[in-house]
Amino acid sequence: MNRNKRTKSNNINDKLVIIRLGKGLTQKEVADLALIERTYYCKIENGQCKAAVQTYKDIAIALGYARWKDLIPDNI
């Protein structure tokens, strides 16, 4: 079961990268749009930390991603 959570977490991180690159945005640009520090966004994108639900929503809005709930890990 722990493995499934890890897999979903990796999928979310991968999804953030894919969406960001697809939009042609840098980590700094996404962070600025989401009103968070670039280093914090980088840690979220790389799976080094988890954020509050509102932060995931802000990131999704910054990325123009309507299905923001898909970006929230199960264990938050």
C-alpha positions in Angstrom: 0.0 0.0 0.0 2.8 2.4 0.8 4.2 1.7 -2.7 0.9 2.8 -4.3 1.1 6.2 -2.5 4.7 6.6 -3.6 3.7 5.9 -7.2 0.8 8.4 -7.1 3.1 10.9 -5.5 5.7 10.4 -8.4 2.9 10.7 -10.9 1.8 14.0 -9.4 5.4 15.3 -9.5 5.8 14.1 -13.1 2.5 15.7 -14.0 3.6 19.1 -12.6 6.8 18.9 -14.7 4.9 17.8 -17.8 2.3 20.5 -17.5 4.8 23.2 -16.7 7.1 22.3 -19.6 4.1 22.0 -21.9 3.2 25.6 -21.1 6.8 26.7 -21.7 7.1 28.0 -18.1 10.1 27.9 -15.8 9.8 26.9 -12.1 10.3 30.6 -11.2 7.4 31.7 -13.5 5.0 29.1 -11.9 6.1 30.0 -8.4 5.6 33.7 -9.1 2.1 33.0 -10.6 1.3 30.9 -7.6 2.7 33.5 -5.2 5.2 31.1 -3.6 9.0 31.0 -3.5 10.8 29.3 -6.4 12.7 27.1 -4.0 9.5 25.9 -2.4 7.9 25.2 -5.7 11.0 23.3 -6.7 10.8 21.1 -3.6 7.1 20.4 -4.3 7.8 19.5 -7.9 10.7 17.3 -7.0 8.7 15.5 -4.3 10.9 16.8 -1.5 8.0 18.3 0.4 4.3 18.4 0.5 2.2 21.6 0.4 -1.1 22.7 1.8 -4.2 21.9 -0.4 -4.5 25.6 -1.2 -1.0 25.7 -2.5 -1.6 22.8 -4.8 -4.7 24.7 -6.0 -2.7 27.9 -6.5 -0.1 25.9 -8.5 -2.8 24.3 -10.7 -4.3 27.8 -11.4 -0.9 29.1 -12.2 -0.4 26.3 -14.7 -3.9 26.7 -16.1 -4.8 23.2 -15.0 -8.5 22.9 -14.3 -8.4 19.5 -12.6 -6.4 20.8 -9.6 -7.7 18.0 -7.3 -5.6 15.5 -9.4 -2.5 17.3 -8.2 -3.1 16.7 -4.5 -1.4 13.6 -2.9 -3.6 11.2 -1.1 -1.7 11.5 2.2 -2.4 15.2 2.7 
